Amino acid sequence: MIRSLLIAAVLAMTTAPAWADSPAIGQRRALLKEMGQASSPVGKMLRGEDAFDLAKVQAALKVIAANTAKLPEFFPEDSQTGDTKALPAIWQNKSDVVGRFGKLHQEANAAGSAIVDEASFRAQMPKVLGNCGNCHQNYRAK
């Protein structure tokens, strides 16, 4: 009996982190990470570290548009705490956050149509990526 209780206690302590976080935290982290990975080569192009590649730009914009359409549902009330960099301000300003995702979604779609060469890329892409930075500044822990 005591052995069984000890085993149960050890299992509870070692598995708690796996079930303590809301599943939404992992799902939103995966979507945001995918956006960051897709945007990384684009940032290098903007900084002149890599040559312009329209296919990579279009692929990044598709990921951004697809993921921003999904992201608002992954900020439920039960996902405020846990292994997350999301600041409490998200839930205090939920309509602003949802609006930012909507704006980024629209701008990524618009840029996907507008960017056809390096000149249009340099004109359009900073607007899209600026949305990411503004949201991180207000709603993501450093």
BALUM-29511 format. One record per residue: chain; residue number from 1; y, x, z of N, C-alpha, C in turn; residue in one letter. Coordinates in nm, 4 decimals. Layout:
<sites>
A / NUM / Y / X / Z / Y / X / Z / Y / X / Z / A;
...
</sites>
This chain:
<sites>
A / 1 / -0.1198 / 0.0821 / 0.0000 / 0.0000 / 0.0000 / 0.0000 / 0.1266 / 0.0868 / 0.0000 / M;
A / 2 / 0.1312 / 0.1809 / 0.0924 / 0.2482 / 0.2683 / 0.0994 / 0.2596 / 0.3496 / -0.0289 / I;
A / 3 / 0.1443 / 0.3964 / -0.0781 / 0.1446 / 0.4744 / -0.2024 / 0.2010 / 0.3912 / -0.3174 / R;
A / 4 / 0.1604 / 0.2668 / -0.3248 / 0.2090 / 0.1778 / -0.4307 / 0.3598 / 0.1573 / -0.4204 / S;
A / 5 / 0.4115 / 0.1411 / -0.2997 / 0.5546 / 0.1245 / -0.2808 / 0.6307 / 0.2506 / -0.3196 / L;
A / 6 / 0.5753 / 0.3674 / -0.2844 / 0.6395 / 0.4932 / -0.3215 / 0.6435 / 0.5102 / -0.4730 / L;
A / 7 / 0.5341 / 0.4793 / -0.5390 / 0.5294 / 0.4893 / -0.6850 / 0.6302 / 0.3943 / -0.7474 / I;
A / 8 / 0.6381 / 0.2722 / -0.6961 / 0.7333 / 0.1744 / -0.7482 / 0.8766 / 0.2218 / -0.7272 / A;
A / 9 / 0.9039 / 0.2806 / -0.6110 / 1.0388 / 0.3300 / -0.5830 / 1.0753 / 0.4451 / -0.6759 / A;
A / 10 / 0.9826 / 0.5374 / -0.6976 / 1.0084 / 0.6505 / -0.7867 / 1.0311 / 0.6010 / -0.9291 / V;
A / 11 / 0.9490 / 0.5080 / -0.9732 / 0.9674 / 0.4531 / -1.1075 / 1.1016 / 0.3825 / -1.1212 / L;
A / 12 / 1.1412 / 0.3101 / -1.0192 / 1.2694 / 0.2399 / -1.0249 / 1.3846 / 0.3381 / -1.0336 / A;
A / 13 / 1.3765 / 0.4474 / -0.9582 / 1.4846 / 0.5457 / -0.9596 / 1.4893 / 0.6229 / -1.0911 / M;
A / 14 / 1.3754 / 0.6511 / -1.1491 / 1.3750 / 0.7321 / -1.2714 / 1.3979 / 0.6488 / -1.3966 / T;
A / 15 / 1.3704 / 0.5218 / -1.3919 / 1.3908 / 0.4390 / -1.5108 / 1.5209 / 0.3598 / -1.5059 / T;
A / 16 / 1.5911 / 0.3620 / -1.3943 / 1.7137 / 0.2834 / -1.3801 / 1.8144 / 0.3100 / -1.4908 / A;
A / 17 / 1.8414 / 0.4361 / -1.5279 / 1.9403 / 0.4566 / -1.6334 / 1.9024 / 0.3911 / -1.7653 / P;
A / 18 / 1.7755 / 0.3804 / -1.7939 / 1.7316 / 0.3221 / -1.9209 / 1.7623 / 0.1732 / -1.9277 / A;
A / 19 / 1.7570 / 0.1061 / -1.8155 / 1.7825 / -0.0376 / -1.8214 / 1.9136 / -0.0771 / -1.7563 / W;
A / 20 / 1.9860 / 0.0169 / -1.7000 / 2.1119 / -0.0154 / -1.6340 / 2.2230 / -0.0455 / -1.7347 / A;
A / 21 / 2.2250 / 0.0251 / -1.8454 / 2.3276 / 0.0027 / -1.9463 / 2.2969 / -0.1212 / -2.0288 / D;
A / 22 / 2.4024 / -0.1868 / -2.0691 / 2.3885 / -0.2978 / -2.1620 / 2.3370 / -0.2440 / -2.2952 / S;
A / 23 / 2.2477 / -0.3153 / -2.3624 / 2.2024 / -0.2704 / -2.4945 / 2.3178 / -0.2559 / -2.5938 / P;
A / 24 / 2.4250 / -0.3294 / -2.5712 / 2.5398 / -0.3231 / -2.6612 / 2.6026 / -0.1840 / -2.6635 / A;
A / 25 / 2.5957 / -0.1119 / -2.5521 / 2.6559 / 0.0216 / -2.5466 / 2.5895 / 0.1132 / -2.6483 / I;
A / 26 / 2.4587 / 0.1145 / -2.6494 / 2.3865 / 0.1984 / -2.7459 / 2.4100 / 0.1548 / -2.8893 / G;
A / 27 / 2.4172 / 0.0258 / -2.9113 / 2.4382 / -0.0249 / -3.0470 / 2.5771 / 0.0102 / -3.0987 / Q;
A / 28 / 2.6792 / -0.0073 / -3.0150 / 2.8144 / 0.0270 / -3.0617 / 2.8294 / 0.1774 / -3.0759 / R;
A / 29 / 2.7661 / 0.2543 / -2.9858 / 2.7728 / 0.3997 / -2.9979 / 2.7124 / 0.4452 / -3.1302 / R;
A / 30 / 2.6012 / 0.3846 / -3.1689 / 2.5358 / 0.4214 / -3.2957 / 2.6252 / 0.3881 / -3.4149 / A;
A / 31 / 2.6884 / 0.2716 / -3.4140 / 2.7771 / 0.2326 / -3.5240 / 2.8987 / 0.3243 / -3.5322 / L;
A / 32 / 2.9579 / 0.3556 / -3.4176 / 3.0749 / 0.4428 / -3.4158 / 3.0387 / 0.5864 / -3.4550 / L;
A / 33 / 2.9237 / 0.6313 / -3.4113 / 2.8785 / 0.7658 / -3.4483 / 2.8570 / 0.7746 / -3.5997 / K;
A / 34 / 2.7978 / 0.6707 / -3.6554 / 2.7767 / 0.6681 / -3.8003 / 2.9106 / 0.6735 / -3.8746 / E;
A / 35 / 3.0096 / 0.6029 / -3.8223 / 3.1427 / 0.6065 / -3.8844 / 3.2022 / 0.7471 / -3.8756 / M;
A / 36 / 3.1865 / 0.8112 / -3.7614 / 3.2381 / 0.9461 / -3.7446 / 3.1704 / 1.0456 / -3.8364 / G;
A / 37 / 3.0399 / 1.0330 / -3.8499 / 2.9660 / 1.1233 / -3.9387 / 3.0064 / 1.1019 / -4.0846 / Q;
A / 38 / 3.0270 / 0.9780 / -4.1218 / 3.0679 / 0.9482 / -4.2600 / 3.2104 / 0.9967 / -4.2862 / A;
A / 39 / 3.2959 / 0.9918 / -4.1843 / 3.4363 / 1.0301 / -4.2000 / 3.4587 / 1.1799 / -4.1928 / S;
A / 40 / 3.3692 / 1.2521 / -4.1324 / 3.3879 / 1.3961 / -4.1142 / 3.4134 / 1.4708 / -4.2460 / S;
A / 41 / 3.3314 / 1.4501 / -4.3497 / 3.3591 / 1.5187 / -4.4758 / 3.4923 / 1.4769 / -4.5379 / P;
A / 42 / 3.5314 / 1.3530 / -4.5150 / 3.6576 / 1.3021 / -4.5686 / 3.7747 / 1.3738 / -4.5015 / V;
A / 43 / 3.7631 / 1.3943 / -4.3710 / 3.8667 / 1.4681 / -4.2997 / 3.8808 / 1.6104 / -4.3513 / G;
A / 44 / 3.7679 / 1.6720 / -4.3823 / 3.7707 / 1.8080 / -4.4376 / 3.8397 / 1.8089 / -4.5743 / K;
A / 45 / 3.8182 / 1.7047 / -4.6506 / 3.8862 / 1.6954 / -4.7809 / 4.0365 / 1.6822 / -4.7622 / M;
A / 46 / 4.0777 / 1.5992 / -4.6675 / 4.2204 / 1.5803 / -4.6428 / 4.2876 / 1.7092 / -4.5955 / L;
A / 47 / 4.2145 / 1.7880 / -4.5174 / 4.2694 / 1.9141 / -4.4665 / 4.2578 / 2.0277 / -4.5676 / R;
A / 48 / 4.1966 / 2.0024 / -4.6821 / 4.1822 / 2.1041 / -4.7847 / 4.0678 / 2.2012 / -4.7588 / G;
A / 49 / 3.9809 / 2.1682 / -4.6652 / 3.8669 / 2.2540 / -4.6336 / 3.7514 / 2.2338 / -4.7317 / E;
A / 50 / 3.7460 / 2.1172 / -4.7913 / 3.6427 / 2.0845 / -4.8908 / 3.7107 / 2.0224 / -5.0131 / D;
A / 51 / 3.6448 / 2.0343 / -5.1249 / 3.6962 / 1.9747 / -5.2486 / 3.6833 / 1.8227 / -5.2427 / A;
A / 52 / 3.7731 / 1.7544 / -5.3091 / 3.7681 / 1.6088 / -5.3188 / 3.6385 / 1.5668 / -5.3856 / F;
A / 53 / 3.5736 / 1.4660 / -5.3270 / 3.4479 / 1.4124 / -5.3793 / 3.4548 / 1.2604 / -5.3655 / D;
A / 54 / 3.4822 / 1.1935 / -5.4752 / 3.5001 / 1.0482 / -5.4731 / 3.3774 / 0.9763 / -5.4182 / L;
A / 55 / 3.2596 / 1.0223 / -5.4503 / 3.1378 / 0.9568 / -5.4024 / 3.1290 / 0.9602 / -5.2496 / A;
A / 56 / 3.1644 / 1.0727 / -5.1893 / 3.1614 / 1.0829 / -5.0424 / 3.2686 / 0.9945 / -4.9799 / K;
A / 57 / 3.3826 / 0.9875 / -5.0424 / 3.4905 / 0.9025 / -4.9928 / 3.4468 / 0.7563 / -4.9974 / V;
A / 58 / 3.3919 / 0.7138 / -5.1107 / 3.3469 / 0.5752 / -5.1246 / 3.2355 / 0.5423 / -5.0253 / Q;
A / 59 / 3.1444 / 0.6363 / -5.0047 / 3.0350 / 0.6152 / -4.9089 / 3.0913 / 0.5985 / -4.7680 / A;
A / 60 / 3.1877 / 0.6812 / -4.7305 / 3.2489 / 0.6715 / -4.5979 / 3.3193 / 0.5375 / -4.5804 / A;
A / 61 / 3.3924 / 0.4953 / -4.6814 / 3.4629 / 0.3680 / -4.6732 / 3.3664 / 0.2507 / -4.6599 / L;
A / 62 / 3.2534 / 0.2580 / -4.7259 / 3.1528 / 0.1509 / -4.7137 / 3.0971 / 0.1448 / -4.5721 / K;
A / 63 / 3.0706 / 0.2609 / -4.5126 / 3.0202 / 0.2647 / -4.3748 / 3.1255 / 0.2085 / -4.2796 / V;
A / 64 / 3.2494 / 0.2513 / -4.2968 / 3.3573 / 0.2027 / -4.2101 / 3.3718 / 0.0513 / -4.2225 / I;
A / 65 / 3.3735 / 0.0004 / -4.3441 / 3.3884 / -0.1444 / -4.3642 / 3.2699 / -0.2210 / -4.3056 / A;
A / 66 / 3.1505 / -0.1726 / -4.3298 / 3.0314 / -0.2430 / -4.2792 / 3.0274 / -0.2417 / -4.1263 / A;
A / 67 / 3.0555 / -0.1271 / -4.0675 / 3.0428 / -0.1151 / -3.9225 / 3.1545 / -0.1869 / -3.8475 / N;
A / 68 / 3.2757 / -0.1856 / -3.9020 / 3.3844 / -0.2564 / -3.8341 / 3.3634 / -0.4072 / -3.8370 / T;
A / 69 / 3.2891 / -0.4558 / -3.9329 / 3.2566 / -0.5990 / -3.9355 / 3.1598 / -0.6349 / -3.8232 / A;
A / 70 / 3.0771 / -0.5407 / -3.7831 / 2.9760 / -0.5649 / -3.6790 / 3.0253 / -0.5342 / -3.5382 / K;
A / 71 / 3.1132 / -0.4368 / -3.5246 / 3.1487 / -0.3825 / -3.3938 / 3.2006 / -0.4823 / -3.2907 / L;
A / 72 / 3.2826 / -0.5795 / -3.3242 / 3.3354 / -0.6673 / -3.2191 / 3.2269 / -0.7326 / -3.1327 / P;
A / 73 / 3.1126 / -0.7612 / -3.1883 / 3.0076 / -0.8265 / -3.1091 / 2.9423 / -0.7325 / -3.0077 / E;
A / 74 / 2.9679 / -0.6030 / -3.0191 / 2.9045 / -0.5075 / -2.9287 / 2.9952 / -0.4646 / -2.8138 / F;
A / 75 / 3.0903 / -0.5490 / -2.7793 / 3.1764 / -0.5268 / -2.6635 / 3.1715 / -0.6483 / -2.5699 / F;
A / 76 / 3.0509 / -0.6939 / -2.5341 / 3.0422 / -0.8074 / -2.4422 / 3.0853 / -0.7649 / -2.3008 / P;
A / 77 / 3.1121 / -0.8611 / -2.2172 / 3.1574 / -0.8344 / -2.0803 / 3.0616 / -0.7433 / -2.0026 / E;
A / 78 / 2.9321 / -0.7565 / -2.0263 / 2.8362 / -0.6768 / -1.9487 / 2.8225 / -0.5330 / -1.9982 / D;
A / 79 / 2.9084 / -0.4902 / -2.0898 / 2.8996 / -0.3534 / -2.1424 / 3.0211 / -0.2689 / -2.1033 / S;
A / 80 / 3.0884 / -0.3101 / -1.9968 / 3.2076 / -0.2377 / -1.9535 / 3.1744 / -0.1092 / -1.8789 / Q;
A / 81 / 3.0599 / -0.1061 / -1.8143 / 3.0233 / 0.0116 / -1.7363 / 2.8905 / 0.0659 / -1.7857 / T;
A / 82 / 2.8681 / 0.1906 / -1.7557 / 2.7455 / 0.2582 / -1.7997 / 2.7834 / 0.3851 / -1.8720 / G;
A / 83 / 2.6956 / 0.4304 / -1.9556 / 2.7170 / 0.5540 / -2.0302 / 2.8029 / 0.5235 / -2.1529 / D;
A / 84 / 2.9325 / 0.5098 / -2.1288 / 3.0248 / 0.4709 / -2.2348 / 3.1603 / 0.5368 / -2.2143 / T;
A / 85 / 3.2297 / 0.5608 / -2.3228 / 3.3665 / 0.6136 / -2.3168 / 3.4686 / 0.5021 / -2.3365 / K;
A / 86 / 3.4203 / 0.3801 / -2.3462 / 3.5091 / 0.2656 / -2.3636 / 3.5899 / 0.2437 / -2.2360 / A;
A / 87 / 3.7209 / 0.2358 / -2.2513 / 3.8094 / 0.2140 / -2.1365 / 3.8165 / 0.0660 / -2.1006 / L;
A / 88 / 3.8420 / 0.0331 / -1.9740 / 3.8557 / -0.1069 / -1.9338 / 3.9627 / -0.1813 / -2.0129 / P;
A / 89 / 4.0582 / -0.1089 / -2.0672 / 4.1646 / -0.1727 / -2.1460 / 4.1097 / -0.2542 / -2.2623 / A;
A / 90 / 3.9911 / -0.2190 / -2.3094 / 3.9304 / -0.2956 / -2.4196 / 3.9144 / -0.4414 / -2.3799 / I;
A / 91 / 3.8610 / -0.4641 / -2.2604 / 3.8329 / -0.6010 / -2.2178 / 3.9593 / -0.6709 / -2.1697 / W;
A / 92 / 4.0614 / -0.5945 / -2.1347 / 4.1896 / -0.6538 / -2.0962 / 4.2700 / -0.6932 / -2.2197 / Q;
A / 93 / 4.2409 / -0.6286 / -2.3324 / 4.3133 / -0.6533 / -2.4580 / 4.2146 / -0.6812 / -2.5714 / N;
A / 94 / 4.1171 / -0.7621 / -2.5446 / 4.0080 / -0.7850 / -2.6387 / 4.0578 / -0.8326 / -2.7756 / K;
A / 95 / 4.1559 / -0.9197 / -2.7777 / 4.2037 / -0.9705 / -2.9072 / 4.2670 / -0.8578 / -2.9889 / S;
A / 96 / 4.3339 / -0.7638 / -2.9224 / 4.3914 / -0.6498 / -2.9931 / 4.2810 / -0.5629 / -3.0525 / D;
A / 97 / 4.1778 / -0.5389 / -2.9759 / 4.0666 / -0.4548 / -3.0229 / 3.9978 / -0.5207 / -3.1422 / V;
A / 98 / 3.9678 / -0.6471 / -3.1310 / 3.9038 / -0.7200 / -3.2410 / 3.9955 / -0.7188 / -3.3638 / V;
A / 99 / 4.1245 / -0.7359 / -3.3423 / 4.2200 / -0.7304 / -3.4521 / 4.2240 / -0.5939 / -3.5191 / G;
A / 100 / 4.2123 / -0.4888 / -3.4389 / 4.2104 / -0.3531 / -3.4943 / 4.0863 / -0.3313 / -3.5805 / R;
A / 101 / 3.9723 / -0.3810 / -3.5342 / 3.8518 / -0.3698 / -3.6163 / 3.8686 / -0.4467 / -3.7465 / F;
A / 102 / 3.9291 / -0.5648 / -3.7387 / 3.9538 / -0.6440 / -3.8586 / 4.0472 / -0.5735 / -3.9555 / G;
A / 103 / 4.1527 / -0.5123 / -3.9018 / 4.2479 / -0.4402 / -3.9859 / 4.1809 / -0.3204 / -4.0526 / K;
A / 104 / 4.1036 / -0.2460 / -3.9755 / 4.0340 / -0.1295 / -4.0318 / 3.9339 / -0.1732 / -4.1376 / L;
A / 105 / 3.8656 / -0.2836 / -4.1139 / 3.7707 / -0.3375 / -4.2117 / 3.8430 / -0.3699 / -4.3432 / H;
A / 106 / 3.9553 / -0.4401 / -4.3332 / 4.0323 / -0.4766 / -4.4531 / 4.0864 / -0.3534 / -4.5251 / Q;
A / 107 / 4.1386 / -0.2590 / -4.4491 / 4.1964 / -0.1401 / -4.5115 / 4.0888 / -0.0520 / -4.5757 / E;
A / 108 / 3.9723 / -0.0450 / -4.5145 / 3.8627 / 0.0325 / -4.5746 / 3.8187 / -0.0324 / -4.7053 / A;
A / 109 / 3.8089 / -0.1646 / -4.7067 / 3.7737 / -0.2347 / -4.8310 / 3.8801 / -0.2153 / -4.9377 / N;
A / 110 / 4.0066 / -0.2278 / -4.8990 / 4.1162 / -0.2107 / -4.9950 / 4.1190 / -0.0676 / -5.0484 / A;
A / 111 / 4.1003 / 0.0294 / -4.9598 / 4.1007 / 0.1694 / -5.0031 / 3.9827 / 0.1973 / -5.0956 / A;
A / 112 / 3.8719 / 0.1307 / -5.0720 / 3.7560 / 0.1486 / -5.1600 / 3.7872 / 0.1118 / -5.3035 / G;
A / 113 / 3.8736 / 0.0139 / -5.3214 / 3.9152 / -0.0250 / -5.4562 / 4.0295 / 0.0617 / -5.5082 / S;
A / 114 / 4.1185 / 0.1010 / -5.4178 / 4.2392 / 0.1729 / -5.4588 / 4.2162 / 0.3215 / -5.4848 / A;
A / 115 / 4.1194 / 0.3804 / -5.4173 / 4.0984 / 0.5248 / -5.4327 / 4.0103 / 0.5495 / -5.5545 / I;
A / 116 / 4.0717 / 0.6125 / -5.6537 / 4.0013 / 0.6412 / -5.7794 / 4.0094 / 0.7890 / -5.8180 / V;
A / 117 / 4.0983 / 0.8606 / -5.7485 / 4.1163 / 1.0034 / -5.7773 / 4.1741 / 1.0697 / -5.6524 / D;
A / 118 / 4.1982 / 1.1990 / -5.6617 / 4.2461 / 1.2714 / -5.5435 / 4.3857 / 1.2257 / -5.5005 / E;
A / 119 / 4.4726 / 1.1950 / -5.5946 / 4.6079 / 1.1506 / -5.5594 / 4.6041 / 1.0191 / -5.4807 / A;
A / 120 / 4.5256 / 0.9239 / -5.5272 / 4.5162 / 0.7959 / -5.4552 / 4.4446 / 0.8134 / -5.3213 / S;
A / 121 / 4.3498 / 0.9061 / -5.3152 / 4.2813 / 0.9397 / -5.1904 / 4.3826 / 0.9908 / -5.0878 / F;
A / 122 / 4.4672 / 1.0837 / -5.1290 / 4.5649 / 1.1428 / -5.0379 / 4.6698 / 1.0395 / -4.9931 / R;
A / 123 / 4.6940 / 0.9400 / -5.0737 / 4.7885 / 0.8346 / -5.0378 / 4.7265 / 0.7289 / -4.9463 / A;
A / 124 / 4.6005 / 0.6950 / -4.9694 / 4.5371 / 0.5836 / -4.8998 / 4.4588 / 0.6221 / -4.7736 / Q;
A / 125 / 4.3873 / 0.7319 / -4.7797 / 4.2931 / 0.7632 / -4.6718 / 4.3583 / 0.7890 / -4.5369 / M;
A / 126 / 4.4742 / 0.8531 / -4.5299 / 4.5360 / 0.8712 / -4.3975 / 4.5649 / 0.7392 / -4.3265 / P;
A / 127 / 4.5972 / 0.6347 / -4.4020 / 4.6206 / 0.5025 / -4.3414 / 4.4929 / 0.4508 / -4.2767 / K;
A / 128 / 4.3821 / 0.4670 / -4.3473 / 4.2542 / 0.4192 / -4.2954 / 4.2169 / 0.4966 / -4.1697 / V;
A / 129 / 4.2177 / 0.6269 / -4.1777 / 4.1762 / 0.7091 / -4.0647 / 4.2748 / 0.7012 / -3.9488 / L;
A / 130 / 4.4008 / 0.6716 / -3.9778 / 4.4985 / 0.6534 / -3.8707 / 4.4621 / 0.5388 / -3.7785 / G;
A / 131 / 4.3992 / 0.4379 / -3.8333 / 4.3535 / 0.3255 / -3.7510 / 4.2503 / 0.3716 / -3.6483 / N;
A / 132 / 4.1629 / 0.4610 / -3.6890 / 4.0610 / 0.5131 / -3.5972 / 4.1285 / 0.5852 / -3.4808 / C;
A / 133 / 4.2220 / 0.6734 / -3.5146 / 4.2896 / 0.7518 / -3.4121 / 4.3692 / 0.6666 / -3.3150 / G;
A / 134 / 4.4361 / 0.5640 / -3.3662 / 4.5142 / 0.4754 / -3.2793 / 4.4251 / 0.4025 / -3.1793 / N;
A / 135 / 4.3117 / 0.3588 / -3.2234 / 4.2193 / 0.2886 / -3.1348 / 4.1629 / 0.3862 / -3.0300 / C;
A / 136 / 4.1246 / 0.5040 / -3.0733 / 4.0723 / 0.6028 / -2.9782 / 4.1776 / 0.6370 / -2.8735 / H;
A / 137 / 4.3013 / 0.6482 / -2.9131 / 4.4089 / 0.6842 / -2.8231 / 4.4261 / 0.5799 / -2.7121 / Q;
A / 138 / 4.4115 / 0.4546 / -2.7480 / 4.4331 / 0.3452 / -2.6517 / 4.3091 / 0.2994 / -2.5763 / N;
A / 139 / 4.1931 / 0.3161 / -2.6378 / 4.0753 / 0.2492 / -2.5832 / 3.9531 / 0.3383 / -2.5589 / Y;
A / 140 / 3.9665 / 0.4677 / -2.5762 / 3.8519 / 0.5572 / -2.5590 / 3.8880 / 0.6680 / -2.4611 / R;
A / 141 / 3.8013 / 0.6909 / -2.3640 / 3.8226 / 0.7992 / -2.2680 / 3.8134 / 0.9327 / -2.3418 / A;
A / 142 / 3.8946 / 1.0253 / -2.2986 / 3.8959 / 1.1585 / -2.3619 / 3.7674 / 1.2351 / -2.3327 / K;
</sites>
